[in-house]
């Protein structure tokens, strides 16, 4: 790495760190002011409050990182342009493309690191943060996540399973009703006292099975035990429960989408959030492509101008991001396009500006 690369990259990383730290401090202070009455009313100890914000910090970092990245790009390149260092470097034969290379590579690495950080750090931290707020600060009793009531799951070929009680730890259900509905007609109806998973299928005990044709009952059988190998449901389907996409890792969300498709549930919202887990981190790279030509113009190289442009650009992106999410949720846009529309717009604009910038 050349000295000039180290010089540019060092300044970029320094400003990025300071900007990110500043955003974290501001958000924490604002949130603390908004929740201080709850902390006092619930007599939350300082140690617990510190723990709450410790687990809140990864989410703030991910949200603030694009703004901090753009800000550091604008200040790094803008300062070089303001004091004519950029022109001197160009005079040695280095183009704007070459001078931007260390920042662009770093932005790409940041995007990849953000994806991993979101999946392995932010998601579990968010879950722990919510638990601390609910159980430790607000002192609400934790619910028994293992035992569930009135579980109903749809599957392939029209099969629907209802369990009055279901134990997720042992995969056992009580008071079972199973139906196969094809073309709005009941073909099979089964009632059982209990169901449990055995190796490759469900076993029903105390079961009765009725079959129908054209709405008329044509068969009835009673069983002490009935192996229901015909059911497409697996224990993971029976255990599945709606989970906020932000509380699911990438491959967990992918599995949730697969299960929802099996259960004939709408997956538009989940697919939008799945694609966002990739597209949002890569905005850190795209925003650098846009920020470099903006900052390289001496007329836009002032500190206040760079800060103002960073805030405005980030605000526009988040507006487009939220609009894309809404359109994707409502099936007005395909999920992939809804999640990436902001990136596409900013990438095209940034690429055109980057190509047209004075080299």
C-alpha positions in Angstrom: 0.0 0.0 0.0 1.4 3.4 -1.0 1.8 6.2 1.5 -0.9 8.2 -0.1 -3.3 5.3 0.3 -2.5 5.0 4.0 -3.0 8.8 4.3 -6.4 8.8 2.7 -7.6 5.5 4.4 -6.3 6.6 7.8 -8.3 9.9 7.6 -11.4 8.0 6.3 -11.4 5.5 9.2 -10.7 8.1 11.8 -13.7 10.2 10.7 -15.8 7.1 10.3 -15.1 6.0 13.9 -15.8 9.4 15.3 -19.0 9.8 13.4 -20.3 6.4 14.3 -19.4 7.0 18.0 -21.2 10.3 17.9 -24.4 8.8 16.4 -24.4 6.1 19.1 -24.0 8.6 21.9 -26.7 10.9 20.5 -29.2 8.0 20.0 -28.5 6.5 23.5 -29.0 9.9 25.2 -32.3 10.6 23.3 -33.6 7.1 24.1 -32.5 7.5 27.7 -34.4 10.8 28.1 -37.5 9.2 26.5 -37.4 6.2 28.9 -36.0 7.6 32.1 -39.4 7.8 33.7 -39.9 4.0 33.1 -36.5 3.2 34.5 -37.2 5.3 37.7 -40.8 3.9 38.1 -39.5 0.3 37.9 -36.5 1.1 40.1 -34.1 -0.3 37.5 -30.5 -0.4 38.8 -27.8 1.4 36.8 -26.1 -1.9 35.9 -29.3 -3.1 34.3 -29.8 0.1 32.3 -26.1 -0.1 31.1 -26.7 -3.7 30.1 -29.9 -2.7 28.2 -28.0 0.0 26.1 -25.0 -2.4 25.6 -27.3 -4.8 23.8 -29.1 -1.9 22.0 -25.8 -0.5 20.6 -25.4 -3.1 17.7 -28.8 -2.0 16.2 -27.8 1.6 16.4 -24.5 0.9 14.8 -26.1 -0.9 11.8 -28.7 1.9 11.4 -26.1 4.7 11.6 -23.3 3.2 9.6 -24.5 4.4 6.1 -24.8 7.9 7.4 -21.4 7.7 9.1 -19.8 6.2 6.0 -21.2 8.9 3.7 -20.1 11.6 6.2 -16.6 10.3 6.4 -16.4 10.0 2.6 -17.6 13.6 2.2 -15.2 14.9 4.9 -12.1 12.9 3.7 -12.4 13.8 0.0 -13.9 17.2 0.7 -10.9 18.2 2.8 -8.5 17.1 0.2 -10.4 19.1 -2.4 -10.8 22.2 -0.2 -7.0 22.5 0.5 -6.1 21.6 -3.1 -4.4 18.4 -2.0 -6.6 16.5 -4.4 -5.3 18.6 -7.3 -1.7 18.0 -6.3 -2.2 14.3 -6.1 -3.8 14.3 -9.6 -0.8 16.3 -10.9 1.4 13.3 -10.0 -0.5 11.2 -12.4 -3.1 9.6 -10.1 -6.7 9.8 -11.2 -9.7 10.2 -9.0 -10.5 6.5 -9.6 -7.1 5.5 -8.2 -7.2 7.9 -5.3 -10.7 6.6 -4.4 -9.6 2.9 -4.5 -8.7 2.5 -0.8 -12.0 4.0 0.3 -14.0 1.9 -2.2 -12.3 -1.3 -1.1 -12.9 -0.5 2.5 -16.5 0.3 1.8 -17.0 -3.1 0.2 -15.3 -4.8 3.2 -17.5 -2.8 5.6 -20.6 -4.0 3.7 -19.6 -7.7 4.0 -18.6 -7.2 7.7 -22.0 -5.5 8.3 -23.9 -8.5 6.9 -22.0 -10.9 9.2 -22.3 -8.5 12.2 -26.1 -8.1 11.7 -26.6 -11.8 11.5 -24.3 -13.0 14.4 -24.3 -10.0 16.7 -27.2 -7.6 16.2 -30.0 -10.2 16.0 -29.2 -12.0 19.3 -28.4 -8.7 20.9 -31.8 -7.4 19.9 -33.5 -10.4 21.4 -31.6 -10.0 24.7 -32.3 -6.3 24.8 -36.1 -7.0 24.4 -35.9 -9.6 27.1 -34.1 -7.3 29.5 -36.7 -4.6 29.0 -39.7 -6.9 29.4 -38.5 -9.2 32.2 -35.9 -7.3 34.1 -36.9 -3.7 33.8 -40.7 -3.9 33.4 -40.8 -7.0 35.5 -43.3 -8.8 33.3 -43.4 -12.6 33.9 -41.9 -14.6 31.1 -44.4 -16.7 29.2 -43.9 -20.5 28.9 -42.8 -20.7 25.3 -42.8 -24.5 25.3 -46.5 -25.2 25.9 -49.0 -23.8 23.4 -52.7 -23.7 23.1 -55.0 -24.1 20.1 -52.3 -24.7 17.5 -53.5 -24.9 13.9 -51.2 -25.6 10.9 -52.0 -26.0 7.2 -49.9 -28.2 4.9 -49.7 -29.6 1.4 -52.5 -31.4 -0.3 -55.1 -29.7 1.8 -54.1 -31.2 5.2 -54.9 -29.2 8.3 -53.9 -30.1 11.8 -55.4 -28.7 15.0 -54.1 -29.4 18.5 -55.8 -28.1 21.6 -52.4 -28.4 23.4 -49.0 -28.8 21.9 -45.7 -29.3 23.8 -42.8 -28.1 21.6 -40.1 -29.8 23.7 -41.5 -33.3 23.4 -43.4 -32.8 20.1 -46.7 -34.1 21.6 -50.2 -32.8 21.0 -53.5 -33.4 22.8 -57.1 -33.3 21.5 -56.3 -33.5 17.8 -58.5 -32.7 14.8 -57.1 -33.4 11.3 -58.9 -32.7 8.1 -58.1 -32.9 4.4 -59.9 -30.3 2.4 -59.8 -30.4 -1.4 -61.8 -27.9 -3.6 -63.7 -26.7 -0.5 -64.9 -30.2 0.4 -63.8 -32.3 3.4 -62.3 -35.6 2.1 -60.9 -37.0 5.4 -61.7 -36.1 9.0 -59.6 -37.6 11.9 -60.0 -37.1 15.7 -57.4 -38.4 18.2 -56.7 -38.1 21.8 -53.0 -37.6 21.3 -50.3 -37.3 18.6 -46.5 -37.7 18.9 -43.6 -37.8 16.5 -41.9 -41.2 16.0 -38.8 -41.2 13.7 -40.4 -40.5 10.3 -44.1 -39.6 11.0 -46.9 -38.9 13.4 -48.5 -41.5 15.6 -52.1 -40.9 16.7 -53.7 -42.6 19.7 -57.4 -43.1 20.3 -58.1 -42.1 16.8 -61.3 -42.2 14.6 -61.1 -41.7 10.8 -64.0 -40.7 8.6 -63.9 -40.4 4.8 -66.2 -38.5 2.5 -67.2 -38.3 -1.1 -69.3 -35.5 -2.6 -70.2 -34.4 1.0 -71.4 -37.9 2.0 -69.7 -40.1 4.6 -68.5 -43.3 3.0 -66.2 -44.8 5.6 -65.5 -44.9 9.3 -62.6 -46.6 11.2 -61.5 -46.6 14.8 -57.8 -47.1 15.8 -56.0 -47.6 19.1 -52.9 -46.3 17.3 -52.7 -44.9 13.7 -49.5 -44.1 11.9 -50.2 -40.8 10.0 -47.5 -41.1 7.5 -49.7 -39.3 5.0 -49.4 -36.0 6.9 -46.9 -33.6 5.3 -46.3 -31.7 8.6 -43.0 -32.1 10.4 -42.2 -31.1 14.0 -40.6 -27.9 12.7 -43.9 -26.9 11.0 -45.8 -27.7 14.2 -43.3 -25.7 16.3 -43.3 -22.8 13.8 -44.6 -19.5 15.2 -44.6 -16.0 13.7 -41.3 -14.3 14.5 -40.3 -10.7 13.7 -37.9 -10.8 10.8 -35.5 -8.5 12.7 -35.3 -11.3 15.3 -34.4 -13.9 12.7 -31.0 -14.6 11.2 -30.7 -14.9 7.4 -30.9 -18.7 7.2 -33.6 -18.7 9.9 -35.7 -16.3 7.9 -35.1 -18.4 4.8 -36.4 -21.5 6.7 -39.4 -19.4 7.9 -40.3 -18.5 4.4 -40.1 -22.2 3.3 -42.4 -23.2 6.2 -44.8 -20.5 5.4 -45.0 -21.6 1.8 -45.8 -25.1 3.0 -48.5 -23.7 5.2 -49.9 -21.6 2.3 -49.2 -18.3 4.2 -48.2 -15.0 2.5 -44.4 -14.6 2.5 -44.1 -11.2 0.8 -43.1 -9.4 4.0 -40.6 -12.0 5.0 -39.0 -12.1 1.5 -38.6 -8.3 1.5 -36.9 -8.4 4.9 -34.7 -11.3 3.7 -33.4 -9.3 0.7 -33.0 -6.3 2.9 -30.5 -8.2 5.1 -28.2 -8.2 2.0 -29.2 -4.9 0.3 -29.0 -2.6 3.3 -25.4 -3.5 4.3 -24.3 -2.9 0.7 -25.6 0.6 0.8 -22.4 1.4 2.7 -20.5 0.7 -0.5 -22.9 2.4 -2.8 -23.0 5.6 -0.8 -19.3 5.9 -1.2 -19.6 5.8 -5.0 -22.1 8.7 -4.7 -20.2 10.6 -2.0 -16.8 10.8 -3.8 -17.8 12.8 -6.8 -19.9 15.1 -4.6 -17.1 15.8 -2.3 -14.4 16.1 -5.0 -16.1 19.3 -6.3 -14.4 22.2 -4.4 -17.7 24.1 -4.3 -19.2 21.3 -2.1 -16.1 20.6 0.0 -16.9 22.7 3.0 -17.5 20.9 6.4 -21.0 22.3 6.9 -21.9 21.6 3.2 -20.7 18.0 3.5 -22.5 17.4 6.7 -25.8 18.9 5.3 -25.5 16.8 2.1 -24.9 13.6 4.1 -28.0 14.1 6.2 -30.2 15.0 3.2 -29.0 12.1 1.1 -29.4 9.6 4.0 -32.9 11.0 4.7 -33.9 10.5 1.0 -32.5 7.0 1.1 -34.4 6.0 4.2 -37.6 7.4 2.8 -37.2 5.4 -0.4 -36.3 2.3 1.7 -39.5 2.6 3.8 -41.6 3.2 0.7 -40.1 0.2 -1.0 -40.9 -1.9 2.1 -44.5 -0.8 2.1 -44.9 -1.5 -1.6 -43.3 -4.9 -1.2 -45.5 -5.8 1.8 -48.6 -4.9 -0.2 -47.6 -6.8 -3.3 -47.3 -3.6 -5.3 -43.6 -4.4 -6.1 -41.8 -7.7 -6.3 -40.0 -8.3 -3.0 -36.5 -8.2 -4.5 -37.2 -4.9 -6.3 -38.9 -3.5 -3.2 -35.8 -4.3 -1.0 -33.2 -3.0 -3.5 -34.9 -0.1 -5.2 -33.1 2.5 -3.0 -29.7 0.8 -3.8 -30.5 0.7 -7.5 -31.4 4.4 -7.7 -28.4 5.6 -5.7 -26.0 3.2 -7.5 -27.1 4.5 -10.9 -27.0 8.1 -9.9 -23.6 7.7 -8.1 -22.1 5.7 -11.0 -23.1 8.4 -13.5 -21.7 11.2 -11.3 -18.5 9.2 -10.6 -17.9 8.6 -14.4 -18.6 12.3 -15.2 -16.5 13.6 -12.3 -13.3 15.5 -13.1 -10.6 12.9 -13.1 
